[in-house]
Amino acid sequence: MLWHTNHLYTIRPHWGHILTLITNIITNFTTRAKLAGFLAALMVLALACTTADGQLVQGILQDVDTANGEITIVTMDGKTITLTISTDTAVDTQGEVSSVDTLEPGAAVEVRMSGDGERTTKLSARQAKIEGNVIAIEGSQITIQDDEGREGNVVVIVGENTRIELEEDLPGSLADIKIGAKIEAKFDPETNVAFKIELDQEKDEIEGWTDKVEGNQVTIRTEDGRFLTVTVGENTRIELEEDLPGSLADIKVGAKIEAKFDPVTNVAFKIELDQEKDEIEGWTDKVEGNQVTIRTEDGRFLTVTIGENTRIELEEDLPGSLADIKIGAKIEAKFDPETNVAFEIELDQEKDEIEGWTDKVEGNQVTIRTEDGRFLTVTVGENTRIELNDDSMGTLSDIVKGVKIEADFDPISLTAFKIALEGD
């Protein structure tokens, strides 16, 4: 295999040339025994070039989905294809064996498929990696001194598609890269254009209570009486309870707080608010606007507010909305005891199950035939989770007549929470 800028070339036999070669050789064989031996050897060669090698696919890597075991490639003729790949598939990156999750979109790749075309047996990628310190920056070119001294100095180029990551996986830009910074770059070894650059920024932490908020400056008081002011920048990640995203407006004086920040600039990478929370469990008694009143088992009532950051979960951990909260529904809420704004609401919806085979699909209505000859029609809603037999996510179009199926559904509305396809 030959690598060339923006293209991959593979040396492969041309069958027209092989047939010509066969004709010429046959005319020179003087005995049937020699001819038979030659033809047997030729059959072995043919099998080696087809069944053993499998199909080669070449192109540019677009996406790596390790959760579903898939990679997406744009081939040299412009087609987009998705291929299955296992986590233990051998991956060759410039002569080094690595794993699938080390690959970065943008790399030129060559994939060898199994003989049946269903599995990826080998993958080669034009991707190199360097770790070290930045010693020079000229325009979009960054010179990195290799930590281990194996490669010497390497110059990588920041292109329009280069992904730059700061601490806490925050997105960065070329302006964030400073001389002396510790850096890891994955790049194309022929063009030196970087696919991804990660900055290993120095960071410090502080934990305490919010003492003051002025503009984008937050002063934190620690347990031992120290004070530190950090800056909330445009890339600062603020997290509320239940890992919900927050904003500067959510940081109140007196709130328990933890910040990770740059010790040189005091700009915060991440701020976590340890908000006080309470819980209530019962049944929905009333819904007025964004106010939900809950009645507990012992007859108490509490009204919580559904805010823009409130997480509502249905059955099967599906995301829901205020419209899903019905009077009489079993409900559990986690909320701020001062404001009564809910962080999270879980609906314990009644559900039933049915298992059988798809009898009919009309629009978003799926009729299921059970083993004992009963029929039931369920509705596929916008929040219905459809799972294929390999645990990957499916769509309504995957539900066809005759397929074995299992559905969890609301016994009142017959809307399906989840539909699992179990194959033929």
C-alpha positions, 0 to 999 in steps of 0.5 A: 500500500502506498500513501500519498497526500490526500489519496490512498493507493493500493497495489492490487492485481488486475484480472485482465492482465492475469487472464492474458498472463494465463493464456501466455503461460498455458501455451508454453506448458508441454504436459498436462501435469504441469498445467494442472499444477499451475492451475491449482496454484492459481486457484490458491492465489485467487482465493487469497486475493478475494476471500481472505483479503475481503473488501478494501474501503478507503476514504476520510474518517468523518465520525467514530461512534464507539458506543454503537460500534460504527465509523463513518467514512467519505470515500474517495468518490464522495460517497458517505458510508457507515461501517461496523467496527469492534473495539478490539479491531486492530488499528494501525496509525503510522506503524503503531497499533492503537485502538478505535477510540484514538482516531480523529475525524479528518484522518485518511483511512483504509478499512479491510472488511471481512469476507462477508462484508459485515465486520471490519477486520483491520483499519489503517489511518494516516494519523500521528501524535506528538506530546510536548511543549509549545516553543514557537507560534507563527501564524497558524503554525505551532512548533512542539518540542517532543517530550521524549526527544524521539521526534525532535521538533514538530510543526503542526498547522491549525486548520479550519477544522482543527478541534482545540480543547481546553481543560474540562473539555471546553472548546478553545481557539488558536489564541488559547495556545501560548508558548510554553504550554503543554500540548498533545496534537494528533495530525496528518503526518503528510500535511501536518494539519492537526485534527485535534489539539488538547491543552494540558493547562495548569489548574487550581481548585477552591471550595467554599461559599459565594461571598460576592458577585460583581459583574463576571467576578465571583469572590469565594470564601473558604472554610478557613476564612481565605478569599479568592476572586475568579473570573467567569469567562465565555468558556466557563462551564457552570453546573447546577444540581443533577449536572444541569447547565447553569449561568452566571445568574445562578450564582447567588451570595451564600451558595456553596461553590467549587471552582477549578481555575487557571492559577495565573489568570484566575479565569474559571474553567468550571464552577459547580454549585452545591445547591441545597435540595429537598425531595417529595414523592406523591401524586400530581394534584394540580397543574397551573401554568408551570406550577405543579402541586404534589400530594404526598401519601400522608396528605401534605401538599407542595407546589413546585415550579418547572423552570427552563432547566428542570429535567423531566424524565418519563419511563425508560429514562426518556426526556419529557416536558411539562405537558407529560405531567398529568393529574393523578400521575405518580411523581417524584421531585427534587427541588430548591427548598428556598425557591421551590424550583424543581431540579428534576422531576421523575414520572412513575407512569403506569405501563404494560407490556406485550410481546409478539410479531408485527402484524401491521404498520399504518402511519405511527400505529403498530399492530402486534399479534401475540402468540395466543392470537390476540392483537393490540395496536400501540402508537409510536410517539416522538419520545418512543425509544426503538431498540434494534436487536443489537441494542442500537437505536432504530426508527419507525421504518425499522418496524416491518411486518413479521418481525418479533417485537416487544413493547412497553406502553401506557395502558391508557393512551396505548402510547409506547415508551419503548419498542424492542425488535428481537429479529425474525 
